[in-house]
């Protein structure tokens, strides 16, 4: 999954009051995020209860998830907050 930090312009377009989170630019077909219903354009705000601000931080949070477990995600879609369970996830390298 390719994500980028939310800019002021992206926040305004998405209806977010302040720029925060990571916007999903591209999904890998068949991977946990894709299968679980995350879509391009979604803004990921939290993963496992941790506010995410950059892609490296999100990889670190996901790297602590045991292989095969699911994770709660809070995201912004269509101008509303949504919560979903993503997974099972595969181990993510933080290198």
N, C-alpha and C positions, 0 to 999 in steps of 0.2 A: 504494500500500500504506500503510495506516495502522498505525503502531507506537507503543507507549508504553513508557517505562522500566518495568522489572520492580520491583515493590514487594516488601516482605518477605512480604506475604500471597500475592502471585502466586508468589513463589519457593517458598514452602512448599507451595502447591497443586501446583506443577509438579515438586516433588521436587528443586529446586536447593538446595545447601547454603547459598549466599549469594545475595542478590539482585543480579543483574547481567544485562546484555543488554536486548533490546527484545522485547516480546511483540507478535506480529502480531494485530491486532484485526480488520482488514478487508483484503481483496485486491481489486485491480481486475481483473475478468475479462479474460482475454486478454493481460495484461501479463506480463513476463518471470517475475516471482516466481510468479504463478499457474500459468503454463504449465510452469514448471520443477518444480512439486510442493510449493512452500511452502504451508502450511495455516494457517488461523486457529488461534491458540493456540500455534503454534511460538514458541520463544524464540530470536531471532537473537543469537548470541554474538560472532561475528567475520564481517567482510566483507573480503575480500582480505588476510587476516592481521591486520587491525586490530580490536582489541576495541572494540565499539560500546557506548556508554553513553547516548546520547540521539539522537533522530531527526535533529537538525541535523548531528551528527557523521556519521551514516550517509549523509545526503545529500551531505556533502562528499566522503566516500570514494567514493561512486558517481559523483560529478561528475568525478572524475579518470579514470574508465574511458572509453576511446575508444568512440564510438558503434558498436554492433554486436558488441562483445566480451562474453564471458561472465566471470563472477566466481565464485571459490570462496567458499562460505558455510559456517560452522559453526553448527549450531543444536541446540537441545535439544527433543526430541519424545518423548513417551511414556516419560519418565524415562531417556532415553539420548541420548548425544551422536551427532550425525549430521553428515556432510559431504556437500555437494552442489554442483553447478555450476549457477548461475543465469544465464540469458541465452539469447540475446543481449540486452543491455540497451540502452535508448535513453539518449541524453545526459540528465542530470538537472541542472536549474538549481539553484544553491546560493543564489540571491537570496531 
